[in-house]
Amino acid sequence: MTEKNNDFESLSRLREIIFGEQMAKLEEEISNLSSDQKANLEILSKELNTLIKEKEESFRQLLEKQKAELENQIKALEQNKADSKTVADTLRKLADAIEGQGE
């Protein structure tokens, strides 16, 4: 059993000698990639927040514009209603006058 342990230790040392530097470089690259990903995520997060704020502002402006247009349409409809009432009253008076002349 000790011979197997010695073989395993020898193999482990040999593996460390052959691949140790490569493994260290790979671990460093992985660490750098992780840091880069965090930085990229922060940049994307800021860009997304900026876009969201811009879209919210555009949406708010559009709502304000549509609200103003609807208020103007309502005023126009109310004016048309008032004008129609005035015309109806005038026609009623005219009809009453004509009817009064016929008697």
C-alpha positions as CSV (number, residue, x, y, z in Angstrom):
1,M,0.0,0.0,0.0
2,T,2.8,2.4,0.8
3,E,4.3,1.7,-2.6
4,K,1.0,2.8,-4.2
5,N,1.0,5.9,-2.1
6,N,4.6,6.6,-3.1
7,D,3.6,6.1,-6.8
8,F,0.6,8.4,-6.3
9,E,2.8,11.1,-4.7
10,S,5.4,10.8,-7.4
11,L,2.7,11.1,-10.0
12,S,1.2,14.1,-8.3
13,R,4.6,15.8,-8.1
14,L,5.3,15.0,-11.7
15,R,1.8,16.4,-12.7
16,E,2.6,19.5,-10.7
17,I,5.9,20.0,-12.4
18,I,4.5,19.5,-15.9
19,F,1.1,21.2,-15.5
20,G,1.6,23.5,-12.5
21,E,2.5,26.6,-14.4
22,Q,-0.2,26.1,-16.9
23,M,-2.8,25.6,-14.2
24,A,-1.6,28.8,-12.4
25,K,-2.0,30.7,-15.7
26,L,-5.4,29.2,-16.3
27,E,-6.6,30.1,-12.8
28,E,-5.3,33.7,-13.3
29,E,-7.1,33.9,-16.7
30,I,-10.3,32.6,-15.1
31,S,-10.0,35.2,-12.3
32,N,-9.4,37.9,-14.9
33,L,-12.5,36.8,-16.9
34,S,-14.5,36.9,-13.7
35,S,-13.4,40.4,-13.0
36,D,-14.1,41.4,-16.6
37,Q,-17.6,39.9,-16.4
38,K,-18.3,41.9,-13.3
39,A,-17.1,45.1,-14.9
40,N,-19.1,44.4,-18.0
41,L,-22.2,43.6,-16.0
42,E,-21.9,46.9,-14.1
43,I,-21.5,48.8,-17.5
44,L,-24.6,47.0,-18.9
45,S,-26.6,47.6,-15.7
46,K,-25.8,51.4,-15.9
47,E,-26.7,51.5,-19.7
48,L,-29.9,49.6,-19.0
49,N,-30.9,52.0,-16.2
50,T,-30.1,55.0,-18.5
51,L,-32.3,53.5,-21.3
52,I,-35.1,52.8,-18.8
53,K,-35.0,56.4,-17.6
54,E,-35.0,57.7,-21.1
55,K,-38.0,55.5,-22.1
56,E,-39.9,56.5,-18.9
57,E,-39.3,60.2,-19.8
58,S,-40.4,59.6,-23.4
59,F,-43.5,57.7,-22.2
60,R,-44.3,60.5,-19.7
61,Q,-44.0,63.2,-22.4
62,L,-46.2,61.1,-24.7
63,L,-48.9,60.7,-22.0
64,E,-48.8,64.5,-21.3
65,K,-49.2,65.2,-25.1
66,Q,-52.1,62.8,-25.4
67,K,-53.7,64.2,-22.3
68,A,-53.5,67.7,-23.7
69,E,-55.0,66.5,-27.0
70,L,-57.8,64.8,-25.3
71,E,-58.6,67.8,-23.1
72,N,-58.7,69.9,-26.3
73,Q,-61.0,67.4,-27.9
74,I,-63.3,67.4,-24.9
75,K,-63.4,71.3,-24.9
76,A,-64.3,71.2,-28.7
77,L,-67.0,68.6,-28.0
78,E,-68.4,70.7,-25.1
79,Q,-68.4,73.8,-27.4
80,N,-70.2,71.8,-30.1
81,K,-72.7,70.7,-27.6
82,A,-73.3,74.3,-26.5
83,D,-73.5,75.4,-30.1
84,S,-76.0,72.7,-30.9
85,K,-78.1,73.7,-27.9
86,T,-78.0,77.3,-29.1
87,V,-79.1,76.2,-32.6
88,A,-81.8,74.0,-31.2
89,D,-83.2,76.9,-29.0
90,T,-83.1,79.2,-31.9
91,L,-85.0,76.7,-34.1
92,R,-87.5,76.2,-31.4
93,K,-88.1,79.9,-31.1
94,L,-88.4,80.2,-34.8
95,A,-90.8,77.3,-35.0
96,D,-92.9,78.9,-32.2
97,A,-92.8,82.2,-34.1
98,I,-93.9,80.6,-37.3
99,E,-96.6,78.7,-35.5
100,G,-97.8,81.9,-33.8
101,Q,-98.1,83.6,-37.2
102,G,-100.2,80.9,-38.6
103,E,-102.8,81.2,-35.9
